[in-house]
Amino acid sequence: MRNLLRLLASLCVTSTFVLAQAQILPVKDVRAGMKGTGLTVFSGTAIQNFDVEILGVIENSAPGQSIILARLSGGPLAQTGVIQGMSGSPVYIGGKLIGAVALGFAFSKEPICGIRPIEEMIAAANPASRTNPVANRVRLGDSQVAHVFSEPESVPAGTLRLTPVRTPLQLSGFTEQTLAHFAPLATRLGLELAQGFSGAAPRPLPQASPADPTAPPKPGSMISVQLMRGDMQVAADGTVTDVVGNRLYAFGHRFLGVGTTGLPFARSEVLTVLPNLSTSFKITRSGDPLGVIEQDRNVTVSGTIGAVPDLAPFHLNVRRANAAGDRLLEKSYRMEMVRDPFLSPLLLQMAIFSAVDATERTAGATTIGLDAVLRFQNGIPPLRIANRFSGTSMVALAAALNVAVPVGYALQSGFDELKLESVDVNLVSYENRRELNLDQVWASTNEADPGEEVEIHAVLIDAAGAAVHRLFRYTIPRGAPAGPLYFSVTDAASLNMLDLPKLTAIVPRNPAQLVDLVNDIRGNGKLYLRVWRQEPTYSIQGADLPAPPPSAALILDSSTDVKGGRNAAQNAAIAERNADMGDYAVSGSRTIRVDVKSN
């Protein structure tokens, strides 16, 4: 229900090279005091060694899991401790792979880490363990567009917590305010937002083909998992643990925990390591594409080197206008992003928020006009969003949510056919409050005969006190029953709330019906007229059935099948009209009565 209210208020090509699999030392054979060697990148792309001393094994650290506790040394580790970006660094004892550096202690004075056993990483990425995270059809009111990412896993160790080394999520082309707003969410995901550390300026989008597969990543190499690329880039850096054929294992912990997915990954170069009192991190930049991460599991990420990612084009245009509507500035962004039910809505929200924040002020009087078209594959009709937002704060966030929430609802609905094809978003921003408040409503007559036309007049007042007039015409049907007929002139929010019980009772039967359901939610850039009577009406799968015969009403009243979409209401909607108010946000609602004479 909360997600609906937010919505109403605001949305394989593989390479042929072969690498030998490293011999494995099972965790059951690991003992305290053993010495080993780890591989990672501290500078550039050169893989360097560091020393490892095994301190012990924490068994059953999580259901069916163990963690190898170790002290690291060598390179800059004495000054930095365990470094963000080292996640996945392979550790060998006697030339045999035991696992990946994956966990650490915040504010630790020594580089002590937790090593994820390689057996657990390989088992988690096994195709037999893959599951579909979306199963059932849902109603619009259900909590489907919920936060699906769990808290980062933790392993108790005394009074401290051994937690996954935070994955640095590099945001390039985003504003500082975007980082500040979304940083708490990133922290809950086990990520650390970093601004401008990709080191790469906006450049043409990569071609569909991957990089030269004859130079594959190796254990200890840095990779960058890309969620969005182009004028805005979102990528997370980690280290390769093992490569078997064209199959890659990395990180030693989840990235986002989205399960089966399709995230492109690229080469990554370390510019420098920055020591930090909390957690040191690598400053990196992304390089050529390498393949696709297909599994994002609790203890590993795994993918195919040489695979071609399937990304959705995303075009975002922001235009600034003065109070008179004259164009002052226009900025266009072109990106590609992952087609993921849970990640795509979040990426859209972040990009829209940042684009508005970079172009417009986020405090003070502001109005944003939003028009978006989201196209789907398989010939499914597009999802269209048109809305207007006006206020003195959080206007950019409202616009961003108005796209993200309906997209999340659609993609997480359980229909496999609903795959995002492309996204086009156009925003117009004004440095004044373009609001229209409903002031007066009257009818051309208080009584009317069946077949007679009634004029409904509405006067709205803008922020400067100027009046705007709109006229609706409605012809009373011949044979209409005598009695009171009501005309409600209203904004979108009020009308959507009246329809809320009907909308939340519908279970879409196919993707097209789901898209139509979302498209039917009204935008607040229009003024609406609803004609209604005070008599029972029923809704069955979204279709209104006003004033049914007594026998049918008795059956419908006795039905408790809410999931089937039956809902009784006392006010029967007869007709609806609307008037486009341009880039003005409309608010207010008034109802008047006209008596229909007897025939």
NORSULWO-V243677 format. One record per residue. N is the residue number from 1. RES is the residue in one letter. PHI is phi in degrees with one decimal (* if undefined). Layout:
BEGIN
n = <N & N>
res = <RES & RES>
phi = <PHI & PHI>
END
This chain:
BEGIN
n = <1 & 2 & 3 & 4 & 5 & 6 & 7 & 8 & 9 & 10 & 11 & 12 & 13 & 14 & 15 & 16 & 17 & 18 & 19 & 20 & 21 & 22 & 23 & 24 & 25 & 26 & 27 & 28 & 29 & 30 & 31 & 32 & 33 & 34 & 35 & 36 & 37 & 38 & 39 & 40 & 41 & 42 & 43 & 44 & 45 & 46 & 47 & 48 & 49 & 50 & 51 & 52 & 53 & 54 & 55 & 56 & 57 & 58 & 59 & 60 & 61 & 62 & 63 & 64 & 65 & 66 & 67 & 68 & 69 & 70 & 71 & 72 & 73 & 74 & 75 & 76 & 77 & 78 & 79 & 80 & 81 & 82 & 83 & 84 & 85 & 86 & 87 & 88 & 89 & 90 & 91 & 92 & 93 & 94 & 95 & 96 & 97 & 98 & 99 & 100 & 101 & 102 & 103 & 104 & 105 & 106 & 107 & 108 & 109 & 110 & 111 & 112 & 113 & 114 & 115 & 116 & 117 & 118 & 119 & 120 & 121 & 122 & 123 & 124 & 125 & 126 & 127 & 128 & 129 & 130 & 131 & 132 & 133 & 134 & 135 & 136 & 137 & 138 & 139 & 140 & 141 & 142 & 143 & 144 & 145 & 146 & 147 & 148 & 149 & 150 & 151 & 152 & 153 & 154 & 155 & 156 & 157 & 158 & 159 & 160 & 161 & 162 & 163 & 164 & 165 & 166 & 167 & 168 & 169 & 170 & 171 & 172 & 173 & 174 & 175 & 176 & 177 & 178 & 179 & 180 & 181 & 182 & 183 & 184 & 185 & 186 & 187 & 188 & 189 & 190 & 191 & 192 & 193 & 194 & 195 & 196 & 197 & 198 & 199 & 200 & 201 & 202 & 203 & 204 & 205 & 206 & 207 & 208 & 209 & 210 & 211 & 212 & 213 & 214 & 215 & 216 & 217 & 218 & 219 & 220 & 221 & 222 & 223 & 224 & 225 & 226 & 227 & 228 & 229 & 230 & 231 & 232 & 233 & 234 & 235 & 236 & 237 & 238 & 239 & 240 & 241 & 242 & 243 & 244 & 245 & 246 & 247 & 248 & 249 & 250 & 251 & 252 & 253 & 254 & 255 & 256 & 257 & 258 & 259 & 260 & 261 & 262 & 263 & 264 & 265 & 266 & 267 & 268 & 269 & 270 & 271 & 272 & 273 & 274 & 275 & 276 & 277 & 278 & 279 & 280 & 281 & 282 & 283 & 284 & 285 & 286 & 287 & 288 & 289 & 290 & 291 & 292 & 293 & 294 & 295 & 296 & 297 & 298 & 299 & 300 & 301 & 302 & 303 & 304 & 305 & 306 & 307 & 308 & 309 & 310 & 311 & 312 & 313 & 314 & 315 & 316 & 317 & 318 & 319 & 320 & 321 & 322 & 323 & 324 & 325 & 326 & 327 & 328 & 329 & 330 & 331 & 332 & 333 & 334 & 335 & 336 & 337 & 338 & 339 & 340 & 341 & 342 & 343 & 344 & 345 & 346 & 347 & 348 & 349 & 350 & 351 & 352 & 353 & 354 & 355 & 356 & 357 & 358 & 359 & 360 & 361 & 362 & 363 & 364 & 365 & 366 & 367 & 368 & 369 & 370 & 371 & 372 & 373 & 374 & 375 & 376 & 377 & 378 & 379 & 380 & 381 & 382 & 383 & 384 & 385 & 386 & 387 & 388 & 389 & 390 & 391 & 392 & 393 & 394 & 395 & 396 & 397 & 398 & 399 & 400 & 401 & 402 & 403 & 404 & 405 & 406 & 407 & 408 & 409 & 410 & 411 & 412 & 413 & 414 & 415 & 416 & 417 & 418 & 419 & 420 & 421 & 422 & 423 & 424 & 425 & 426 & 427 & 428 & 429 & 430 & 431 & 432 & 433 & 434 & 435 & 436 & 437 & 438 & 439 & 440 & 441 & 442 & 443 & 444 & 445 & 446 & 447 & 448 & 449 & 450 & 451 & 452 & 453 & 454 & 455 & 456 & 457 & 458 & 459 & 460 & 461 & 462 & 463 & 464 & 465 & 466 & 467 & 468 & 469 & 470 & 471 & 472 & 473 & 474 & 475 & 476 & 477 & 478 & 479 & 480 & 481 & 482 & 483 & 484 & 485 & 486 & 487 & 488 & 489 & 490 & 491 & 492 & 493 & 494 & 495 & 496 & 497 & 498 & 499 & 500 & 501 & 502 & 503 & 504 & 505 & 506 & 507 & 508 & 509 & 510 & 511 & 512 & 513 & 514 & 515 & 516 & 517 & 518 & 519 & 520 & 521 & 522 & 523 & 524 & 525 & 526 & 527 & 528 & 529 & 530 & 531 & 532 & 533 & 534 & 535 & 536 & 537 & 538 & 539 & 540 & 541 & 542 & 543 & 544 & 545 & 546 & 547 & 548 & 549 & 550 & 551 & 552 & 553 & 554 & 555 & 556 & 557 & 558 & 559 & 560 & 561 & 562 & 563 & 564 & 565 & 566 & 567 & 568 & 569 & 570 & 571 & 572 & 573 & 574 & 575 & 576 & 577 & 578 & 579 & 580 & 581 & 582 & 583 & 584 & 585 & 586 & 587 & 588 & 589 & 590 & 591 & 592 & 593 & 594 & 595 & 596 & 597 & 598 & 599>
res = <M & R & N & L & L & R & L & L & A & S & L & C & V & T & S & T & F & V & L & A & Q & A & Q & I & L & P & V & K & D & V & R & A & G & M & K & G & T & G & L & T & V & F & S & G & T & A & I & Q & N & F & D & V & E & I & L & G & V & I & E & N & S & A & P & G & Q & S & I & I & L & A & R & L & S & G & G & P & L & A & Q & T & G & V & I & Q & G & M & S & G & S & P & V & Y & I & G & G & K & L & I & G & A & V & A & L & G & F & A & F & S & K & E & P & I & C & G & I & R & P & I & E & E & M & I & A & A & A & N & P & A & S & R & T & N & P & V & A & N & R & V & R & L & G & D & S & Q & V & A & H & V & F & S & E & P & E & S & V & P & A & G & T & L & R & L & T & P & V & R & T & P & L & Q & L & S & G & F & T & E & Q & T & L & A & H & F & A & P & L & A & T & R & L & G & L & E & L & A & Q & G & F & S & G & A & A & P & R & P & L & P & Q & A & S & P & A & D & P & T & A & P & P & K & P & G & S & M & I & S & V & Q & L & M & R & G & D & M & Q & V & A & A & D & G & T & V & T & D & V & V & G & N & R & L & Y & A & F & G & H & R & F & L & G & V & G & T & T & G & L & P & F & A & R & S & E & V & L & T & V & L & P & N & L & S & T & S & F & K & I & T & R & S & G & D & P & L & G & V & I & E & Q & D & R & N & V & T & V & S & G & T & I & G & A & V & P & D & L & A & P & F & H & L & N & V & R & R & A & N & A & A & G & D & R & L & L & E & K & S & Y & R & M & E & M & V & R & D & P & F & L & S & P & L & L & L & Q & M & A & I & F & S & A & V & D & A & T & E & R & T & A & G & A & T & T & I & G & L & D & A & V & L & R & F & Q & N & G & I & P & P & L & R & I & A & N & R & F & S & G & T & S & M & V & A & L & A & A & A & L & N & V & A & V & P & V & G & Y & A & L & Q & S & G & F & D & E & L & K & L & E & S & V & D & V & N & L & V & S & Y & E & N & R & R & E & L & N & L & D & Q & V & W & A & S & T & N & E & A & D & P & G & E & E & V & E & I & H & A & V & L & I & D & A & A & G & A & A & V & H & R & L & F & R & Y & T & I & P & R & G & A & P & A & G & P & L & Y & F & S & V & T & D & A & A & S & L & N & M & L & D & L & P & K & L & T & A & I & V & P & R & N & P & A & Q & L & V & D & L & V & N & D & I & R & G & N & G & K & L & Y & L & R & V & W & R & Q & E & P & T & Y & S & I & Q & G & A & D & L & P & A & P & P & P & S & A & A & L & I & L & D & S & S & T & D & V & K & G & G & R & N & A & A & Q & N & A & A & I & A & E & R & N & A & D & M & G & D & Y & A & V & S & G & S & R & T & I & R & V & D & V & K & S & N>
phi = <* & -60.3 & -69.3 & -65.0 & -62.7 & -65.3 & -65.3 & -70.0 & -80.0 & -76.8 & * & * & -94.8 & -114.7 & -85.8 & -107.1 & -71.8 & -132.9 & -114.9 & -73.4 & -74.3 & -68.8 & -66.7 & -111.4 & -102.6 & -61.7 & -62.4 & -66.8 & -99.7 & -84.0 & -128.9 & -60.7 & 94.3 & -63.0 & -113.2 & -149.7 & -133.2 & -113.1 & -124.7 & -161.9 & -115.7 & -101.3 & -156.4 & 64.7 & -121.7 & -73.6 & -82.0 & -121.2 & -89.6 & -139.1 & -93.1 & -133.4 & -120.7 & -76.5 & -98.6 & 156.8 & -123.1 & -94.2 & -85.8 & 52.6 & -63.5 & -148.2 & -51.8 & 73.8 & -125.0 & -131.8 & -128.2 & -94.1 & -90.2 & -147.0 & -107.5 & -103.0 & -156.3 & 100.8 & 58.4 & -89.1 & -63.5 & -63.7 & -92.0 & -101.9 & 71.6 & -65.9 & -105.1 & -60.7 & 103.8 & -80.9 & -52.4 & 101.1 & -56.4 & -72.4 & -124.6 & -120.1 & -125.6 & 60.1 & 79.5 & -106.0 & -77.0 & -103.6 & 161.0 & -126.4 & -59.6 & -139.5 & -131.5 & -157.0 & -104.7 & -66.2 & 63.0 & -67.5 & -86.8 & -129.6 & -78.8 & -100.9 & -134.6 & -106.9 & -106.0 & -83.1 & -58.7 & -65.7 & -60.4 & -68.1 & -65.3 & -67.2 & -64.3 & -67.4 & -90.5 & -62.8 & -54.8 & -67.1 & -92.8 & -73.0 & -134.8 & -89.1 & -72.5 & -116.6 & -125.2 & -116.0 & -70.4 & -131.3 & -89.1 & -62.9 & -82.3 & -71.3 & -81.5 & -85.0 & -88.5 & -94.0 & -72.7 & -98.8 & -92.4 & -84.7 & -64.0 & -58.0 & -65.2 & -143.6 & -119.2 & -61.5 & -145.7 & 68.9 & -95.9 & -105.3 & -125.6 & -91.9 & -117.3 & -54.0 & -59.0 & -60.0 & -85.3 & -70.3 & -97.6 & -86.3 & -111.7 & -112.2 & 86.6 & -105.6 & -82.7 & -62.2 & -64.8 & -63.6 & -61.6 & -62.5 & -73.4 & -96.8 & -59.3 & -59.4 & -65.2 & -61.0 & -62.7 & -64.0 & -83.4 & 82.5 & -111.5 & -126.7 & -73.9 & -132.7 & -98.8 & 70.4 & -98.0 & -75.1 & 72.5 & -118.5 & -77.9 & -54.5 & -142.7 & -56.6 & -63.0 & -61.1 & -72.5 & -70.1 & -86.6 & -78.3 & -71.7 & -58.3 & -73.8 & -76.6 & -121.8 & -73.9 & -67.1 & -121.0 & -54.6 & 99.0 & -71.9 & -89.2 & -128.3 & -122.5 & -84.2 & -102.4 & -96.0 & -147.8 & -143.1 & 127.9 & -64.6 & -120.1 & -127.1 & -129.8 & -147.5 & -122.7 & -99.2 & -158.9 & -120.5 & -77.3 & -90.9 & -155.3 & -130.9 & -123.9 & 63.6 & -104.5 & -98.0 & -116.9 & -121.1 & -151.9 & 75.1 & 79.4 & -154.5 & -65.0 & -90.3 & -122.7 & 73.2 & -89.7 & 75.2 & -66.8 & -152.7 & -152.9 & -102.6 & -66.9 & -130.0 & -135.9 & -65.1 & -139.9 & -115.8 & -89.0 & -79.5 & -168.4 & -106.4 & -107.3 & -63.7 & -145.6 & -63.8 & -84.6 & -143.5 & -70.8 & -147.1 & -95.7 & -94.2 & -129.8 & -142.6 & -78.7 & -120.6 & -73.5 & -66.4 & -121.9 & 171.7 & -134.3 & -79.3 & -109.1 & -130.5 & -123.1 & -107.8 & -58.4 & -117.7 & -169.1 & -117.9 & -144.4 & -155.8 & -111.8 & -74.1 & 92.8 & -71.6 & -97.5 & -72.5 & -104.7 & -111.4 & -100.2 & -64.5 & -135.0 & -111.3 & -129.0 & -120.4 & -122.5 & -124.2 & -100.5 & -134.6 & -84.8 & -61.0 & -83.4 & 93.4 & -73.1 & -70.7 & -110.1 & -155.7 & -141.9 & -133.5 & -118.1 & -120.7 & -126.5 & -138.0 & -125.4 & -138.3 & -67.1 & -92.6 & -134.0 & -58.1 & -103.0 & -82.0 & -58.2 & -60.8 & -65.6 & -64.9 & -61.2 & -62.0 & -65.0 & -67.3 & -65.8 & -58.4 & -67.2 & -62.6 & -68.4 & -63.1 & -75.7 & -100.6 & -125.6 & -76.8 & -105.0 & -130.4 & 99.6 & -61.8 & -148.0 & -132.8 & -124.1 & -99.2 & -117.9 & -136.6 & -135.8 & -129.1 & -114.3 & -99.3 & -117.5 & -76.0 & 66.6 & 72.0 & -75.2 & -58.1 & -72.7 & -94.7 & -116.5 & -126.0 & -136.6 & -153.4 & -133.3 & -132.8 & -141.1 & 173.0 & -115.3 & -158.8 & 59.8 & -70.2 & -61.8 & -65.6 & -61.8 & -64.8 & -64.6 & -65.5 & -66.8 & -94.7 & -64.7 & -67.1 & -65.9 & -65.2 & -61.5 & -61.0 & -66.5 & -71.1 & -99.0 & -78.5 & 101.4 & -89.3 & -63.9 & -71.6 & -81.0 & -115.7 & -64.6 & -95.1 & -161.5 & -133.5 & -126.8 & -126.5 & -120.5 & -122.4 & -121.7 & -117.6 & -120.3 & -88.8 & -158.8 & -86.4 & -99.2 & -121.1 & -125.2 & -104.9 & -65.6 & -111.5 & -138.4 & -140.7 & -149.3 & -107.9 & -70.8 & -155.5 & -93.8 & -135.4 & -149.4 & -90.4 & -54.5 & 89.9 & -88.0 & -87.0 & -115.5 & -99.3 & -112.6 & -101.7 & -132.2 & -120.2 & -116.8 & -115.1 & -87.4 & -64.6 & -90.5 & 92.0 & -77.4 & -95.3 & -123.9 & -107.5 & -132.5 & -122.4 & -113.1 & -119.7 & -140.4 & -98.4 & -67.8 & -60.2 & -67.1 & 85.8 & -63.6 & -68.8 & -70.3 & 132.1 & -72.0 & -123.0 & -107.3 & -122.5 & -103.3 & -100.4 & -152.7 & -87.2 & -68.1 & -60.1 & -64.7 & -71.0 & -62.7 & -66.8 & -63.3 & -88.3 & -55.5 & -58.6 & -67.4 & -64.4 & -75.9 & -88.7 & -82.5 & -107.1 & -58.5 & -94.3 & -155.9 & -59.4 & -63.4 & -65.8 & -63.4 & -64.0 & -61.1 & -60.7 & -69.0 & -64.0 & -76.9 & -70.8 & -78.9 & -95.2 & -88.5 & -96.3 & -129.9 & -104.7 & -117.3 & -119.3 & -117.1 & -103.6 & -151.5 & -123.9 & -86.8 & -152.5 & -62.5 & -142.5 & -128.9 & -121.3 & -122.4 & 51.5 & 88.9 & -97.1 & -79.3 & -127.9 & -78.3 & 44.0 & -70.3 & -57.9 & -53.1 & -65.4 & -69.8 & -63.2 & -63.3 & -65.8 & -66.5 & -65.0 & -82.1 & -77.6 & -111.9 & -80.5 & -63.8 & -62.9 & -73.9 & 94.9 & -89.0 & -152.8 & -98.9 & -137.1 & -89.0 & -110.6 & -92.1 & -74.1 & -105.3 & -154.6 & -145.5 & -130.1 & -147.8 & -131.2 & -72.8 & -106.6 & 67.3 & -88.8 & -120.2 & -89.7 & -104.1 & -142.9 & 117.4 & -154.7 & -142.3 & -128.0 & -126.1 & -123.3 & -126.7 & -88.9 & -88.9 & -76.1 & -74.3 & -70.0>
END
